[in-house]
Amino acid sequence: MAYATTNPYTAETLKTFPNATDAEVAQALEQGYTAFRAWKGRSVADRVKVLQKAADLLRAKAHDYARLLTLEMGKLIGEAEAEVELSAGIFEYYVENAEKLLAPEPLPSKDPAVIDAQLVHEPLGIILAIEPWNFPYYQIARIIAPQLAAGNVVVLKHASNVPQCADAFEKLMLEAGLPVGGFKNLFASRDHLETIINDPRVHGVALTGSEGAGAVVASQAGKALKKSTMELGGADAFIVLDDADLDKAAKWAVFGRHWNAGQVCCSSKRIIVLESVYDAFMERYVAGVAKLKAGDPMDASTTLAPLSSQGAADEVKDLVAQAVGHGAKATVIGAEVPSKGAFVQPVMLTEVTPDNPAWHWEFFGPVSLIFKARDEAHAIEIANDSPFGLGGSVFTQNIERGRKVAAKMSTGMVYINHPTAVKADLPFGGVRRSGYGRELIGLGLKEFVNHKLIGVTDIDGNF
């Protein structure tokens, strides 16, 4: 695996990094364990001072951090700046809430001999984080902020195409005052991962990535009897009911499908519209997509970014061709995209039938699958006919109706009148092939802690 910065807009390889050696992996684990033994003894209030400092540093150089995101994976500069702010917000969430969330919990007992019982939440050790390229900082922040607050330490294996982002975040945390080894970016090879997982000082693995990678790593963690969390793919349904505000729905559909060039697990990939408003919605949606402007992602006026690499762009185009080969209709929308850069022109796929394999695929790019539903029940049926279950959306002017539809959708997250979102103070995660476990808020904070019972009794003889 070659770690390299290749600008998706210019195709220029700017910098390469060698894979970690076996000795460097061993050193990272040794330093991590040394850091853990000291870090776990510090109070939560003391730990989160480092998180606050990291947030302050991110904001102080927000544009510099953002430019690195755009350079390495092609993210629009405005979206990159928003990701930097989101990462700072995640740090601050735990600054404000970790101490309360980790406080011992009193447990009532009906046994009169139990004088006192408490559940305490103790750190475990080193956590391995395996993260993808589409949100290089956010993916790191949402795992290290809760884990460092809890008293764990983290070793990171980041995606091979964002090495400078990974390196920048390690330097950020050191500058913020985290001890050496508290967060280590490691340019590990895939062969190193099982070695790391099997190390007794490592107590869990958190992966965000593809189904294939998740299956391999979850299997390795299971064999090692280590807990894992898996945040995998998604094909979020975007349901437009017959009483929706169509202007609002179309606007958010354009955004929900095309932010980050459509390279988002929780992007609005399947747009399901009731037939009574289908034509009116589609007129608005197509017009909105056609206004997107592809170009230099460093230019603030650009609204459609290149994909992360030419290989990623070629894969999306190949999947579209396969879908058409199985009977789907492809409609290209908008002006031609630049020949320079890893661009994919927005494509709309209609007439996708259940026997077409594309019905169940995840398109990681600006490709919209459009479905016409007979009624509300049919829309829910289409939405749930997916191997994924990450997020989803319902558009309606009747909020109670929206809640009822949301309750019938088999996903980890549903938003009413908004595409699936990522926020510092809301949980993230899915079901089925979208993975298991949750990140952010208190759920993410307690994924890798020892929930220890401490009970006090006063009794002679048998308990």
C-alpha positions as CSV (number, residue, x, y, z in Angstrom):
1,M,0.0,0.0,0.0
2,A,1.5,3.3,-1.1
3,Y,0.7,6.4,1.1
4,A,0.7,9.4,-1.3
5,T,-0.8,12.8,-1.8
6,T,-2.3,12.9,-5.3
7,N,-4.3,16.0,-6.1
8,P,-7.6,14.8,-7.6
9,Y,-8.0,18.0,-9.6
10,T,-4.5,18.1,-11.2
11,A,-3.7,14.4,-10.9
12,E,-0.2,15.4,-9.7
13,T,1.4,13.3,-7.0
14,L,2.8,15.8,-4.6
15,K,4.3,13.7,-1.8
16,T,4.7,10.0,-0.9
17,F,5.3,8.3,2.4
18,P,6.8,4.9,3.1
19,N,4.8,2.2,4.9
20,A,5.6,1.7,8.6
21,T,8.1,-0.9,9.4
22,D,7.5,-3.7,11.9
23,A,9.8,-1.9,14.3
24,E,7.7,1.3,14.0
25,V,4.5,-0.6,14.7
26,A,6.0,-2.2,17.8
27,Q,7.3,1.2,19.0
28,A,3.8,2.8,18.4
29,L,2.2,0.1,20.6
30,E,4.9,0.5,23.3
31,Q,4.5,4.3,23.4
32,G,0.8,4.0,23.3
33,Y,0.7,1.7,26.3
34,T,3.1,3.9,28.2
35,A,0.9,6.9,27.5
36,F,-2.2,5.0,28.5
37,R,-0.9,4.1,31.9
38,A,-0.3,7.8,32.7
39,W,-3.3,9.2,30.8
40,K,-5.9,7.0,32.5
41,G,-4.8,8.3,35.9
42,R,-5.6,11.9,34.9
43,S,-9.0,13.3,35.8
44,V,-11.6,13.7,33.0
45,A,-11.5,17.5,33.6
46,D,-7.7,17.4,33.0
47,R,-8.0,15.3,29.9
48,V,-10.5,17.5,28.1
49,K,-8.3,20.5,28.5
50,V,-6.3,18.9,25.7
51,L,-9.4,18.6,23.6
52,Q,-10.3,22.3,24.1
53,K,-6.8,23.3,23.1
54,A,-7.1,21.1,19.9
55,A,-10.3,22.8,19.1
56,D,-8.8,26.2,19.5
57,L,-5.8,25.3,17.3
58,L,-8.1,24.0,14.6
59,R,-10.0,27.2,14.5
60,A,-6.9,29.4,14.6
61,K,-5.6,27.8,11.4
62,A,-8.9,26.7,9.9
63,H,-8.1,27.7,6.4
64,D,-4.7,26.0,6.4
65,Y,-6.2,22.8,7.6
66,A,-9.0,23.1,5.1
67,R,-6.7,23.6,2.2
68,L,-4.9,20.3,3.0
69,L,-8.3,18.5,2.8
70,T,-8.9,20.0,-0.6
71,L,-5.4,19.2,-1.8
72,E,-5.5,15.6,-0.8
73,M,-9.1,14.4,-1.6
74,G,-10.6,17.2,-3.6
75,K,-13.2,18.5,-1.2
76,L,-14.7,21.9,-2.0
77,I,-12.9,24.5,0.1
78,G,-16.1,25.7,1.7
79,E,-17.0,22.1,2.7
80,A,-13.4,21.6,3.9
81,E,-13.7,24.7,6.2
82,A,-17.0,23.3,7.5
83,E,-15.3,20.0,8.3
84,V,-12.6,21.7,10.3
85,E,-15.3,23.5,12.3
86,L,-17.3,20.3,12.8
87,S,-14.2,18.6,14.2
88,A,-13.6,21.4,16.6
89,G,-17.2,21.2,17.7
90,I,-16.8,17.5,18.4
91,F,-13.9,18.2,20.7
92,E,-15.9,20.8,22.5
93,Y,-18.9,18.5,22.9
94,Y,-16.7,16.3,25.1
95,V,-15.1,19.2,26.9
96,E,-18.6,20.2,28.0
97,N,-20.2,16.8,28.6
98,A,-17.6,14.0,29.2
99,E,-17.3,14.5,32.9
100,K,-21.0,14.2,33.4
101,L,-21.4,11.3,31.0
102,L,-18.6,9.3,32.7
103,A,-19.7,10.0,36.3
104,P,-20.4,6.9,38.4
105,E,-24.1,5.8,38.1
106,P,-25.9,4.7,41.3
107,L,-27.7,1.4,40.9
108,P,-30.8,0.8,43.0
109,S,-31.1,-2.7,44.5
110,K,-34.1,-4.4,46.2
111,D,-31.7,-6.4,48.4
112,P,-31.5,-4.7,51.8
113,A,-28.0,-6.1,52.2
114,V,-26.7,-4.0,49.3
115,I,-25.7,-0.8,50.9
116,D,-24.5,0.9,47.8
117,A,-23.9,-0.1,44.2
118,Q,-22.4,1.9,41.4
119,L,-21.5,1.5,37.8
120,V,-18.2,3.1,36.9
121,H,-16.8,3.6,33.4
122,E,-13.1,2.8,33.2
123,P,-10.8,3.1,30.2
124,L,-9.4,-0.1,28.7
125,G,-6.2,0.7,26.8
126,I,-5.2,1.2,23.2
127,I,-8.0,1.5,20.6
128,L,-7.1,1.0,16.9
129,A,-9.0,3.3,14.5
130,I,-9.1,2.5,10.8
131,E,-10.6,5.5,8.9
132,P,-11.5,6.5,5.3
133,W,-10.6,9.4,3.1
134,N,-13.9,11.1,2.5
135,F,-13.9,13.2,5.8
136,P,-10.2,13.0,6.8
137,Y,-10.5,15.1,10.0
138,Y,-14.1,14.5,11.1
139,Q,-13.5,10.7,11.0
140,I,-10.5,11.1,13.3
141,A,-12.2,13.6,15.6
142,R,-15.3,11.5,16.2
143,I,-13.2,8.6,17.5
144,I,-10.4,10.2,19.3
145,A,-12.4,12.9,21.1
146,P,-14.6,10.4,23.1
147,Q,-11.8,7.9,23.5
148,L,-9.3,10.3,24.8
149,A,-11.9,11.8,27.1
150,A,-12.7,8.3,28.4
151,G,-9.0,7.7,29.2
152,N,-8.1,5.5,26.3
153,V,-5.4,6.1,23.7
154,V,-5.6,5.7,19.9
155,V,-3.5,4.3,17.1
156,L,-4.7,5.4,13.7
157,K,-4.4,3.7,10.3
158,H,-5.8,6.3,7.9
159,A,-6.6,6.0,4.2
160,S,-3.6,5.9,2.0
161,N,-4.6,8.9,-0.1
162,V,-4.8,11.4,2.9
163,P,-1.4,10.9,4.6
164,Q,-0.8,14.6,5.2
165,C,-4.2,15.1,6.9
166,A,-3.4,12.2,9.2
167,D,0.0,13.5,10.0
168,A,-1.4,17.0,10.6
169,F,-3.8,15.7,13.1
170,E,-1.2,13.8,15.1
171,K,0.9,17.0,15.2
172,L,-2.2,18.9,16.3
173,M,-2.8,16.7,19.2
174,L,0.8,16.9,20.3
175,E,0.7,20.7,20.1
176,A,-2.5,20.6,22.2
177,G,-0.6,18.8,25.0
178,L,-1.4,15.2,24.5
179,P,1.4,12.9,25.7
180,V,3.5,11.2,23.0
181,G,1.7,7.9,22.2
182,G,-1.7,9.2,23.2
183,F,-2.6,9.5,19.5
184,K,-0.3,8.0,16.9
185,N,-0.8,8.1,13.2
186,L,0.8,5.0,11.7
187,F,1.3,4.4,8.0
188,A,0.6,0.7,8.6
189,S,0.2,-1.9,5.9
190,R,-2.9,-4.1,5.8
191,D,-0.6,-6.9,7.0
192,H,0.1,-5.0,10.2
193,L,-3.5,-4.7,11.2
194,E,-4.0,-8.2,12.5
195,T,-0.7,-7.9,14.4
196,I,-2.0,-4.7,16.1
197,I,-5.4,-6.2,16.8
198,N,-3.9,-9.3,18.4
199,D,-1.6,-7.3,20.7
200,P,-2.9,-7.7,24.3
201,R,-2.5,-4.0,24.9
202,V,-5.1,-3.2,22.2
203,H,-8.7,-3.5,23.5
204,G,-10.8,-2.6,20.6
205,V,-11.0,-1.5,16.9
206,A,-13.2,1.1,15.3
207,L,-13.5,1.1,11.5
208,T,-15.3,3.3,9.1
209,G,-15.1,2.1,5.6
210,S,-16.3,-0.4,3.1
211,E,-18.3,-3.6,3.7
212,G,-15.3,-5.7,2.5
213,A,-12.9,-4.0,4.9
214,G,-15.3,-4.2,7.7
215,A,-15.9,-7.9,7.3
216,V,-12.2,-8.6,7.3
217,V,-11.4,-6.5,10.3
218,A,-14.5,-7.6,12.3
219,S,-13.4,-11.2,11.7
220,Q,-9.9,-10.5,13.0
221,A,-11.2,-8.6,16.0
222,G,-13.7,-11.5,16.8
223,K,-10.9,-14.1,16.7
224,A,-8.9,-12.0,19.1
225,L,-12.0,-11.5,21.3
226,K,-11.7,-7.7,20.9
227,K,-14.8,-5.5,20.7
228,S,-15.3,-3.7,17.4
229,T,-17.5,-1.0,16.0
230,M,-18.2,-0.8,12.3
231,E,-19.5,2.2,10.4
232,L,-19.9,0.9,6.8
233,G,-21.7,1.9,3.6
234,G,-25.1,3.3,3.1
235,A,-27.8,3.9,0.4
236,D,-30.0,6.4,2.2
237,A,-33.6,6.8,1.1
238,F,-34.9,10.3,0.6
239,I,-38.7,10.0,0.6
240,V,-40.8,12.8,-0.8
241,L,-44.5,12.5,0.3
242,D,-47.4,14.0,-1.5
243,D,-47.8,16.9,1.0
244,A,-44.1,17.9,0.9
245,D,-42.9,21.4,0.2
246,L,-41.5,20.5,-3.2
247,D,-39.2,23.6,-3.5
248,K,-37.6,22.7,-0.1
249,A,-37.5,19.0,-0.9
250,A,-35.8,19.5,-4.3
251,K,-33.2,21.9,-2.8
252,W,-32.2,19.5,-0.1
253,A,-32.2,16.6,-2.5
254,V,-29.6,18.4,-4.7
255,F,-27.5,19.1,-1.6
256,G,-28.1,15.7,0.0
257,R,-26.9,13.8,-3.0
258,H,-24.0,16.0,-4.2
259,W,-22.3,17.3,-1.1
260,N,-18.7,16.0,-1.0
261,A,-19.3,15.1,-4.6
262,G,-21.7,12.4,-3.5
263,Q,-18.9,10.6,-1.6
264,V,-20.7,10.3,1.7
265,C,-22.0,7.1,3.4
266,C,-25.2,8.9,4.5
267,S,-25.7,10.7,1.2
268,S,-29.3,10.8,-0.2
269,K,-28.6,8.1,-2.7
270,R,-32.1,6.8,-3.4
271,I,-34.8,9.4,-4.0
272,I,-38.2,8.0,-3.7
273,V,-41.1,10.3,-4.8
274,L,-44.8,9.6,-4.6
275,E,-46.2,9.5,-8.1
276,S,-48.8,12.3,-7.6
277,V,-45.9,14.8,-7.1
278,Y,-43.2,13.0,-9.1
279,D,-43.2,15.2,-12.2
280,A,-43.3,18.5,-10.3
281,F,-40.5,17.3,-8.0
282,M,-38.3,16.1,-10.8
283,E,-38.6,19.3,-12.7
284,R,-37.3,21.2,-9.7
285,Y,-34.6,18.5,-8.9
286,V,-33.2,18.3,-12.4
287,A,-33.0,22.1,-12.6
288,G,-31.2,22.3,-9.3
289,V,-28.6,19.7,-10.3
290,A,-28.0,21.4,-13.6
291,K,-26.9,24.5,-11.8
292,L,-24.0,22.7,-10.2
293,K,-20.6,24.0,-11.4
294,A,-17.7,21.7,-11.6
295,G,-14.2,23.1,-11.4
296,D,-11.3,23.9,-9.2
297,P,-12.3,22.9,-5.6
298,M,-10.1,25.6,-4.3
299,D,-12.4,28.2,-6.0
300,A,-15.2,29.2,-3.7
301,S,-17.6,29.5,-6.7
302,T,-17.2,25.7,-7.5
303,T,-20.2,23.7,-6.3
304,L,-19.3,20.2,-7.7
305,A,-15.9,18.8,-6.7
306,P,-13.9,16.1,-8.4
307,L,-14.0,12.6,-6.9
308,S,-11.1,11.6,-4.6
309,S,-9.2,9.9,-7.4
310,Q,-9.4,8.9,-11.1
311,G,-9.8,5.3,-10.0
312,A,-12.9,6.3,-7.9
313,A,-14.3,8.2,-10.9
314,D,-13.8,5.3,-13.2
315,E,-15.5,2.9,-10.8
316,V,-18.6,5.1,-10.6
317,K,-18.8,5.3,-14.3
318,D,-18.4,1.5,-14.6
319,L,-21.2,0.9,-12.1
320,V,-23.5,3.3,-14.1
321,A,-22.7,1.4,-17.3
322,Q,-23.5,-1.9,-15.6
323,A,-26.8,-0.5,-14.3
324,V,-27.8,0.6,-17.8
325,G,-26.8,-2.8,-19.1
326,H,-29.4,-4.4,-16.8
327,G,-32.2,-2.1,-18.0
328,A,-31.8,1.2,-16.2
329,K,-32.1,4.5,-18.0
330,A,-29.3,7.0,-17.4
331,T,-29.8,10.7,-17.9
332,V,-26.8,13.0,-17.7
333,I,-27.6,16.4,-16.2
334,G,-25.9,19.8,-16.6
335,A,-22.9,21.1,-18.5
336,E,-20.0,18.9,-19.3
337,V,-17.4,18.6,-16.5
338,P,-13.8,19.6,-17.0
339,S,-11.6,17.0,-18.8
340,K,-8.9,17.8,-16.2
341,G,-9.6,16.2,-12.8
342,A,-11.4,13.1,-11.5
343,F,-14.8,14.5,-12.3
344,V,-18.1,12.6,-12.9
345,Q,-20.9,14.5,-14.5
346,P,-24.1,14.2,-12.5
347,V,-26.2,11.2,-13.6
348,M,-29.8,10.3,-12.9
349,L,-30.8,6.6,-13.0
350,T,-34.4,5.8,-13.5
351,E,-36.4,2.6,-14.4
352,V,-34.2,0.7,-12.0
353,T,-36.1,-2.6,-11.2
354,P,-35.7,-5.0,-8.3
355,D,-34.0,-7.5,-10.6
356,N,-31.3,-5.0,-11.6
357,P,-28.4,-5.4,-9.2
358,A,-28.1,-1.6,-9.1
359,W,-31.3,-1.7,-7.0
360,H,-29.1,-2.7,-4.0
361,W,-25.8,-0.9,-4.9
362,E,-24.2,2.0,-3.2
363,F,-23.0,4.6,-5.8
364,F,-20.2,6.7,-4.2
365,G,-20.4,9.7,-6.5
366,P,-22.9,12.1,-8.1
367,V,-25.4,9.4,-9.2
368,S,-29.0,9.7,-8.2
369,L,-31.3,6.7,-8.2
370,I,-34.9,7.9,-8.7
371,F,-37.9,5.7,-7.8
372,K,-41.6,6.5,-8.3
373,A,-43.8,5.2,-5.4
374,R,-47.5,4.5,-5.7
375,D,-48.2,5.7,-2.2
376,E,-46.7,6.1,1.2
377,A,-46.6,2.4,2.0
378,H,-44.9,1.6,-1.3
379,A,-42.3,4.4,-0.6
380,I,-41.5,2.8,2.8
381,E,-41.3,-0.6,1.1
382,I,-38.7,0.6,-1.4
383,A,-36.8,2.4,1.3
384,N,-36.5,-0.7,3.4
385,D,-35.6,-3.0,0.5
386,S,-31.9,-2.4,0.9
387,P,-29.0,-4.3,2.5
388,F,-28.0,-1.0,4.1
389,G,-29.6,0.8,7.0
390,L,-27.6,3.9,7.8
391,G,-29.8,7.0,7.5
392,G,-32.8,8.4,5.7
393,S,-35.1,11.3,5.1
394,V,-38.8,12.0,4.9
395,F,-40.2,15.2,3.4
396,T,-43.7,16.2,4.5
397,Q,-45.4,19.3,5.9
398,N,-47.2,17.1,8.5
399,I,-44.5,16.4,11.1
400,E,-46.6,13.7,12.9
401,R,-47.0,11.9,9.6
402,G,-43.2,12.2,9.1
403,R,-42.6,10.7,12.5
404,K,-44.8,7.7,11.7
405,V,-43.1,7.1,8.4
406,A,-39.7,7.5,10.1
407,A,-40.7,4.9,12.7
408,K,-41.3,2.4,9.9
409,M,-37.9,3.0,8.2
410,S,-35.2,0.4,9.2
411,T,-32.2,2.7,9.7
412,G,-30.0,4.0,12.4
413,M,-31.0,7.7,11.7
414,V,-34.0,9.4,10.1
415,Y,-34.4,13.1,9.5
416,I,-37.6,14.9,8.7
417,N,-37.4,17.6,6.1
418,H,-33.6,17.4,5.9
419,P,-31.1,15.0,4.4
420,T,-29.2,12.7,6.8
421,A,-26.8,15.0,8.7
422,V,-23.6,14.8,10.8
423,K,-23.6,16.9,13.9
424,A,-21.2,17.1,16.9
425,D,-24.0,16.5,19.4
426,L,-26.0,13.8,17.6
427,P,-25.2,10.1,17.3
428,F,-24.1,8.4,14.1
429,G,-24.5,4.7,13.1
430,G,-26.6,2.2,11.3
431,V,-27.9,-1.3,11.1
432,R,-27.5,-4.4,8.8
433,R,-24.7,-4.0,6.3
434,S,-24.2,-0.4,7.4
435,G,-22.5,-1.8,10.5
436,Y,-22.9,-1.7,14.2
437,G,-22.1,0.4,17.2
438,R,-22.5,4.2,17.5
439,E,-20.2,7.1,17.4
440,L,-20.5,10.5,19.1
441,I,-22.4,11.7,22.2
442,G,-22.5,9.4,25.2
443,L,-23.0,6.3,23.1
444,G,-19.6,6.7,21.4
445,L,-18.0,7.7,24.6
446,K,-18.9,4.4,26.2
447,E,-18.2,2.0,23.3
448,F,-14.7,1.1,24.6
449,V,-14.9,1.3,28.4
450,N,-15.2,-1.2,31.2
451,H,-18.6,-0.8,32.8
452,K,-17.5,-2.0,36.2
453,L,-19.9,-2.7,39.1
454,I,-18.7,-1.7,42.5
455,G,-21.1,-3.0,45.2
456,V,-21.0,-2.5,49.0
457,T,-22.8,-5.1,51.1
458,D,-23.2,-5.7,54.8
459,I,-24.2,-9.3,55.4
460,D,-22.9,-12.4,57.2
461,G,-23.0,-15.8,55.5
462,N,-24.2,-16.4,52.0
463,F,-25.0,-13.4,49.8
